[in-house]
Amino acid sequence: MTDAQVETKQFQAETRKVLDIVINSLYTERDIFVRELVSNAADALEKFRHQSLIDKIEFDAHVPLEITIDCDDKKHILTIADTGIGMTREELETNLGTIAHSGSKHFFEQLAEAAKKDVNLIGQFGVGFYSVFMAAKAVRVQTRSWDGGDGWEWASDGGGTYTLSPCPGLHRGTKIIIELKDDAHTYASKFTIERIIQQYSTFVPFPVKVEGKTVNTVQAIWTRSKSEITDEEYTEFYKFIGNAVDDPMYRLHFSADAPLAINALVYVPKENFEVLGMGRMQPGVNLYCQKVLIDQHSENILPEWLRFLKGVVDSEDLPLNISRQSLQDNALVLKLRKVLTKRVIKFLAEEAERDADKYREFWKTFGIFLKEGVTSDFEHRTELAKLLRFESSASEPGTMISLDEYVGRMREGQDKIYYINGPSRAAVEYGPYVEMFKKRGIEIFYTLEPIDDFVLNHLGEYNGKKLVSADRADLSLPETTPAASEEGAKESGEPLAEAVMTSLCRWMKEVLGDRIQEVKASSRLVDSPAMIVNVDGYMTSSMERILKASGQTEAFGMGSKKDMEINAKSPLIKQLAGLRESDGDFARDVVEQLYDNAMIQAGLLVDPMVMVQRNYRILERVTGKTAPAA
Ligand SMILES: Nc1ncnc2c1ncn2[C@@H]1O[C@H](COP(=O)(O)OP(=O)(O)OP(=O)(O)O)[C@@H](O)[C@H]1O
């Protein structure tokens, strides 16, 4: 080959950064680079198998589908070759010169962070191939595509550049020739490689030959009967399919013949990588037909909100030569998706019943996905609602209960399910919204995540009972028993007369202007002097909190409209009625402060500077430094 044929290229900037992380921070668990390369080889073989079902392939049609590994422990060279789909020159350049993800600074920071924490996490970022530089001084990738075009060689030492040059005489597939670093010579030992294959790649569905000997057992575990499979085998398979090192939290292995022939083996992992800050997960379940991979990380086989599951679904009813594009609207695939989703939901409901504590752990980690399901998957919304868990006024702090439990102990005459959103249990319990619930002994859900309000709003009702937020303006609670209300009246003393209240409300509305739609006498405040409530049809306080936090204020064109309720029995309100007459300016300050306090209790923002100034005025007044206005 002449020098003129060798082209030197720069890695994309992001790729260089990834290489830098791989080379400099990932020293532990080096073994995984072998797993990454073997799994790339297996993917390439799967892709070829799939292609050959769709197209009639002439070139190298009879080359067997396999992975061969050679170890040269004299020259310290490890070679991993497959007879898979291969790569064209353009594919080589895109696949091994750039990173598929849109590279942002944040992404690389996350990657570096993940690399420090747990080397297994790098698989989640798709830096698979580059992990070879943990052990390699120099790497050559020789490849020829299934279409029979020219062969090419990619070579790099993991620095800033790589070369591309023609490579004649290759068969279909890819060969990776790795010159090992001085401290990584062990990877040219047949024993090391055999051990790693046994550990990580036993389930690769093609023969893996080390020095001519097949070292893996090629099997499709999901087609075997449950009673024949040990827990260890299940866990090993999970690690293989999920690229994981932990044990799964749950596993579901089931077969069905009607309405479709299905063999499915799916797992719930222990960790939620999205919560760990690693961006959106890709779906983790692969679709097979008669043990042939049809769609890896399938987006079609389960709804998006179930993307945290890992595993395999095999249905022999699907046509083998179905193309990936046509999966999306294939009637059989849609049916399969329906059956699977229902089965997974049923499984989770059974697990919740069987071991409630374990289910709570699951809920803490993956509940967010089920909430996403409630808001996005209309078809399964009602079934999914059974799986929701929240704290409530009747639950122990930190313990969550189901909607069924709530409904099971609803009071006579109660036909609604109540909830209130807040930043913490303490904030909710000391807030004004739950006072009447406590007094009347009506249970109320405490929804402590900002998104919860949105979820319950979407759900709308459960078991025919409306779900109602306690900060709504038009809330009417079931009547209390006469004994309870008498006791309440005794505690709080005489309320302000109705006429005084009406006039006070009107005046307070004048003071507050457009910030409030109406000031009203409250029928449900017990101790607190005032609270902010949401007018039906407008944005709720928790929606407003979410939008403000994300920098959007005028979303959905809904705007926000609030009422303020005041408590006619509260000493502060009673005194305010008098103060209004004797010291109007001071009374105005008190109204403003009442409003700000109520806003804060609703979790909404107020202007801190204005509030602090006013607060000082009030303090000066009560400490007697300012004489009352004449
Ligand atoms: N042996 C191979 N044969 C054909 N193509 C390959 C081979 N190895 C890698 N590739 C191509 O290079 C791409 C990049 O590989 P890399 O391992 O970095 O990421 P990935 O396989 O897409 O993601 P991950 O390893 O995280 O699953 C692959 O998607 C594939 O297209």
Ligand as a Chemical Component Dictionary entry (heavy atoms), coordinates in Angstrom:
data_LIG
# 
_chem_comp.id                   LIG 
_chem_comp.type                 NON-POLYMER 
_chem_comp.pdbx_formal_charge   0 
_chem_comp.three_letter_code    LIG 
# 
loop_
_chem_comp_atom.comp_id 
_chem_comp_atom.atom_id 
_chem_comp_atom.alt_atom_id 
_chem_comp_atom.type_symbol 
_chem_comp_atom.charge 
_chem_comp_atom.model_Cartn_x 
_chem_comp_atom.model_Cartn_y 
_chem_comp_atom.model_Cartn_z 
_chem_comp_atom.pdbx_ordinal 
LIG N1  N1  N 0 -17.829 -5.734 14.929 1  
LIG C1  C1  C 0 -18.555 -4.774 14.350 2  
LIG N2  N2  N 0 -19.147 -4.982 13.148 3  
LIG C2  C2  C 0 -19.893 -4.027 12.552 4  
LIG N3  N3  N 0 -20.115 -2.814 13.089 5  
LIG C3  C3  C 0 -19.531 -2.543 14.272 6  
LIG C4  C4  C 0 -18.727 -3.490 14.964 7  
LIG N4  N4  N 0 -18.302 -2.915 16.102 8  
LIG C5  C5  C 0 -18.824 -1.675 16.129 9  
LIG N5  N5  N 0 -19.569 -1.445 15.041 10 
LIG C6  C6  C 0 -20.307 -0.216 14.702 11 
LIG O1  O1  O 0 -19.781 0.839  15.449 12 
LIG C7  C7  C 0 -20.812 1.457  16.228 13 
LIG C8  C8  C 0 -20.252 1.995  17.496 14 
LIG O2  O2  O 0 -19.929 0.952  18.371 15 
LIG P1  P1  P 0 -19.883 1.168  19.910 16 
LIG O3  O3  O 0 -19.567 -0.113 20.593 17 
LIG O4  O4  O 0 -18.977 2.303  20.224 18 
LIG O5  O5  O 0 -21.337 1.649  20.277 19 
LIG P2  P2  P 0 -22.709 0.809  20.238 20 
LIG O6  O6  O 0 -22.427 -0.628 20.018 21 
LIG O7  O7  O 0 -23.603 1.498  19.283 22 
LIG O8  O8  O 0 -23.217 1.080  21.682 23 
LIG P3  P3  P 0 -23.040 0.131  22.958 24 
LIG O9  O9  O 0 -21.717 -0.542 22.835 25 
LIG O10 O10 O 0 -23.119 1.030  24.121 26 
LIG O11 O11 O 0 -24.181 -0.816 22.866 27 
LIG C9  C9  C 0 -21.855 0.376  16.390 28 
LIG O12 O12 O 0 -23.131 0.917  16.601 29 
LIG C10 C10 C 0 -21.766 -0.364 15.057 30 
LIG O13 O13 O 0 -22.529 0.304  14.072 31 
# 
loop_
_chem_comp_bond.comp_id 
_chem_comp_bond.atom_id_1 
_chem_comp_bond.atom_id_2 
_chem_comp_bond.value_order 
_chem_comp_bond.pdbx_ordinal 
LIG N1  C1  SING 1  
LIG C1  N2  SING 2  
LIG C1  C4  DOUB 3  
LIG N2  C2  DOUB 4  
LIG C2  N3  SING 5  
LIG N3  C3  DOUB 6  
LIG C3  C4  SING 7  
LIG C3  N5  SING 8  
LIG C4  N4  SING 9  
LIG N4  C5  DOUB 10 
LIG C5  N5  SING 11 
LIG N5  C6  SING 12 
LIG C6  O1  SING 13 
LIG C6  C10 SING 14 
LIG O1  C7  SING 15 
LIG C7  C8  SING 16 
LIG C7  C9  SING 17 
LIG C8  O2  SING 18 
LIG O2  P1  SING 19 
LIG P1  O3  DOUB 20 
LIG P1  O4  SING 21 
LIG P1  O5  SING 22 
LIG O5  P2  SING 23 
LIG P2  O6  DOUB 24 
LIG P2  O7  SING 25 
LIG P2  O8  SING 26 
LIG O8  P3  SING 27 
LIG P3  O9  DOUB 28 
LIG P3  O10 SING 29 
LIG P3  O11 SING 30 
LIG C9  O12 SING 31 
LIG C9  C10 SING 32 
LIG C10 O13 SING 33 
# 
